[in-house]
């Protein structure tokens, strides 16, 4: 038995199952014609299949299984794409539109117990509040918004915000307009601590996007350099979908806008959409590969 025979024996199980490429099949067939030992081994391997009365059942079962997996993948791809579209729409519809300061936006009332109630106008459907300490002063920064979703949906309750407080603490409440204008003092006296402050949007999305782009470029270069290492390519192909998904998710949810006054929320939406895109692309790729495989098989037959 020479080296070639060893090689043939390794491939034989796949050959028996018809899971080899055309070239390999020709190579093995040719060898089997000339080598008696390997042919005996091949006949031995084929035996169990011969016991089954109808030998056609085996490939038929396999085709049925392949078809089933393909159908399952198609259903999965459709479902996940639908989820992605719904999430993108939901993200856009529920993205906060901040109100600029106006007199009718809210009323500030202090209660007998020292607590402060901010009663927002009906058009306000959401608010957030950030608390900071500056020496003896409690500084609150609030903003108010609505969303496209809230404008068209009926459940628009009145929002009230209560800041509990002991009488002796010094409190300042600012309204952040989130449009590049100055924050407005709406409660307390200004002791210059917070004067002329403008709440700025977070710019984290530009570095994230650039990072994703950089990773994409690096992986693309690696893929080109290592194009002969099949095992590495498989992993690169999977990894390269991550930056692509992230960038696509950003563009779908935020367009070419990289600023945000609600960065945590926006980031969550982007990551969720990116994950859906990733699995959709993975499934689409495997479906595409299966399609190519089937057409190649057809060509062979
Ligand atoms: Zn041989």
Boltz pocket constraint, residues with backbone or C-beta under 6 A from the ligand:
constraints:
  - pocket:
      binder: B
      contacts: [[A, 4], [A, 5], [A, 8], [A, 31], [A, 35], [A, 36], [A, 37], [A, 38], [A, 39]]
      max_distance: 6.0
